[in-house]
Amino acid sequence: MRLTDVRNDQISIANLWEHFELTKMNKELLLPLNHNEILFNNSDKTTGSNEELQKALTNFVWDFGKIPIKSGGKPRKVRLTLKNVGGV
């Protein structure tokens, strides 16, 4: 899987790409699964709790920034486009 696009009607694509760390995320998504990810995928076969397994996974910070919302304004939406590059 690869993130190919991100859009918002008030923030530039370049800023969103940086704030959402999409380049870093794409690099991580292209790597083979590590031991913790394999354990999480097979959580029904392990004795660890899902909470414990999730803590060992890579986390990404999605910084939405601070945009003032006017009273009665429309909700903020960010649209991400994903592409299946693995053929599964």
Residue, then its C-alpha position, 0 to 999 in steps of 0.5 A: m500500500r502507498l499513500t499517493d495524494v492528500r487534499n484539503d480545501q484550506i491547506s496546501i498539498a505540500n504542507l499536508w504531506e509534511h504534517f502527515e509524514l507521508t513520505k516516512m509512512n510510505k517508506e515504512l509501508l514498503l518494508p517487509l513486516n517486522h517481528n512485532e507486525i507479524l505477531f499483531n497480524n497473528s494475534d489470535k495465535t499469541t498470548g499477548s493482549n491486543e493493547e500490548l501488541q499495538k504498543a509495539l507497532t510503529n506510530f505516525v503523528w498526523d499533525f492537523g495544525k491549528i486552523p480556527i473554525k468559525s462558529g457554524g462553519k463546515p467540518r474540516k475534511v482531509r482526503l487521503t488517496l491510497k494505492n495498492v502496490g502489492g497486488v494483494 
